[in-house]
Amino acid sequence: MPAFDVDVVVVGAGQAGLSAAYHLRRRGFVPVREATSPEARTFVVLDANPSAGGAWQHRWPSLRMGTVNGIHELPGHAVPAADPDAPSRDILPPYFAEYEDRFDLDVRRPVAVRAVRRADEDPHGRLFVETDAESWAARFVVNATGTWTKPFWPHYPGQQLFRGRQLHVADYASAEQFAGKRVIVVGAGVSAIQLLDEISRVTETIWMTRREPDWIEDDFDIPARVAAIAGVEDRVRQGLLPGSVISVTGMHWTPWARAAEARGVLVRHPMFTAIEEDGVRMPDGSFLSADVILWATGFRAALDHLAPLRLRTPRGGIRVEDSRAIDEPRLFLVGYGPSASTIGANRAGRAVVAAIVSELEGSRELVA
């Protein structure tokens, strides 16, 4: 299949991808279909989703604007005012769609990127981006595929024997579906506590984590954020899996955590050691019956399409510094590691484009 030449391919049109596309536009790049001369700097945005909105379009209906953790506006356009009780998936996808139109980002969807590989051994050559539609030969690839499509399921003995229901938060719809059932909520992150509070209002819940949460009374202030980001930056620089911000900062009290505590349901139990047909086996050997296990165990970066580049280290991650793959400098990872938050993705999008422009300017000077 022939490959179309382009300066930059952006993979993904969530917060990180749209931020990068916005800054490409601001620095003079144009969508490839708008290029009118060979000298034009071009980009294309490829998104696997059927419509705009990134992961927001897949969030559960009960996730309201007033309870969303960490909304931050896209660069250059504020999030519209919304009723705090409005479902986030009703408000944010239209905001993303309007953003794409406002800045004419020409997102192509649904396009699934199957592989990114080197065209040849020339370190200054192009990267081939193969999709289920066409292929692209890019000078740079900005990967912004996020994590929503890679829910993490821990493995426990007997997991396949469970006769009840197991689901990940990625598949969660509403608390009402669990009414009258005993639900085990597994996980120590924001989603686990939020859904524990929600589900415990309609049925019996049991909360389990591998470790006792380290509750922080203070607000998650600037020094705490800086410490968290520095910790994750160090991990990805070494090629370790990014890990979670919570693993660095501890758990901060939220309104739903306080609400669950007030109702006596924020009681942490140690993780079970095995799963059986009708429940779980606890560390002390006792048996606990259960109808549902909800895995609120986070997500992993969706990077399978980068496998041909062979960038994963024996430690499981990709070595990244300043959002750039150390072992493949034509590849940038935005929304990975320290830039995984919405505000972090915005900043990384701007910095990545600045780095691309600087390199292209340097190449142009060498040719001249």
Rosetta blueprint (number, residue, H / E / L):
1 M L
2 P L
3 A E
4 F E
5 D E
6 V E
7 D E
8 V E
9 V E
10 V E
11 V E
12 G L
13 A L
14 G L
15 Q H
16 A H
17 G H
18 L H
19 S H
20 A H
21 A H
22 Y H
23 H H
24 L H
25 R H
26 R H
27 R L
28 G L
29 F L
30 V E
31 P E
32 V H
33 R H
34 E H
35 A L
36 T L
37 S L
38 P L
39 E L
40 A L
41 R L
42 T E
43 F E
44 V E
45 V E
46 L E
47 D L
48 A L
49 N L
50 P L
51 S L
52 A L
53 G L
54 G H
55 A H
56 W H
57 Q H
58 H H
59 R L
60 W L
61 P L
62 S L
63 L L
64 R E
65 M L
66 G L
67 T L
68 V L
69 N L
70 G L
71 I L
72 H L
73 E L
74 L E
75 P L
76 G L
77 H E
78 A L
79 V L
80 P L
81 A L
82 A L
83 D L
84 P L
85 D L
86 A L
87 P E
88 S H
89 R H
90 D H
91 I H
92 L H
93 P H
94 P H
95 Y H
96 F H
97 A H
98 E H
99 Y H
100 E H
101 D H
102 R H
103 F L
104 D L
105 L L
106 D L
107 V E
108 R E
109 R L
110 P L
111 V L
112 A L
113 V E
114 R E
115 A E
116 V E
117 R E
118 R E
119 A L
120 D L
121 E L
122 D L
123 P L
124 H L
125 G L
126 R L
127 L E
128 F E
129 V E
130 E E
131 T E
132 D L
133 A L
134 E L
135 S E
136 W E
137 A E
138 A E
139 R E
140 F E
141 V E
142 V E
143 N E
144 A L
145 T L
146 G L
147 T L
148 W L
149 T L
150 K L
151 P E
152 F L
153 W L
154 P L
155 H L
156 Y L
157 P L
158 G L
159 Q H
160 Q H
161 L H
162 F L
163 R L
164 G L
165 R E
166 Q E
167 L E
168 H E
169 V H
170 A H
171 D H
172 Y L
173 A L
174 S L
175 A H
176 E H
177 Q H
178 F H
179 A L
180 G L
181 K L
182 R L
183 V E
184 I E
185 V E
186 V E
187 G L
188 A L
189 G L
190 V H
191 S H
192 A H
193 I H
194 Q H
195 L H
196 L H
197 D H
198 E H
199 I H
200 S L
201 R L
202 V L
203 T L
204 E L
205 T E
206 I E
207 W E
208 M E
209 T E
210 R L
211 R L
212 E L
213 P L
214 D L
215 W E
216 I E
217 E L
218 D L
219 D L
220 F L
221 D L
222 I H
223 P H
224 A H
225 R H
226 V H
227 A H
228 A H
229 I H
230 A H
231 G H
232 V H
233 E H
234 D H
235 R H
236 V H
237 R H
238 Q H
239 G L
240 L E
241 L L
242 P L
243 G L
244 S L
245 V H
246 I H
247 S H
248 V H
249 T H
250 G L
251 M E
252 H E
253 W L
254 T L
255 P H
256 W H
257 A H
258 R H
259 A H
260 A H
261 E H
262 A H
263 R L
264 G L
265 V L
266 L L
267 V L
268 R E
269 H E
270 P E
271 M L
272 F L
273 T L
274 A E
275 I E
276 E E
277 E L
278 D L
279 G E
280 V E
281 R E
282 M L
283 P L
284 D L
285 G L
286 S L
287 F E
288 L E
289 S E
290 A L
291 D L
292 V E
293 I E
294 L E
295 W E
296 A L
297 T L
298 G L
299 F E
300 R L
301 A L
302 A L
303 L L
304 D H
305 H H
306 L H
307 A H
308 P H
309 L H
310 R L
311 L L
312 R E
313 T L
314 P L
315 R L
316 G E
317 G L
318 I E
319 R L
320 V E
321 E E
322 D L
323 S L
324 R E
325 A E
326 I L
327 D L
328 E L
329 P L
330 R L
331 L E
332 F E
333 L E
334 V L
335 G L
336 Y L
337 G H
338 P H
339 S H
340 A L
341 S L
342 T H
343 I H
344 G H
345 A H
346 N H
347 R H
348 A H
349 G H
350 R H
351 A H
352 V H
353 V H
354 A H
355 A H
356 I H
357 V H
358 S H
359 E H
360 L H
361 E H
362 G H
363 S H
364 R H
365 E H
366 L H
367 V H
368 A L
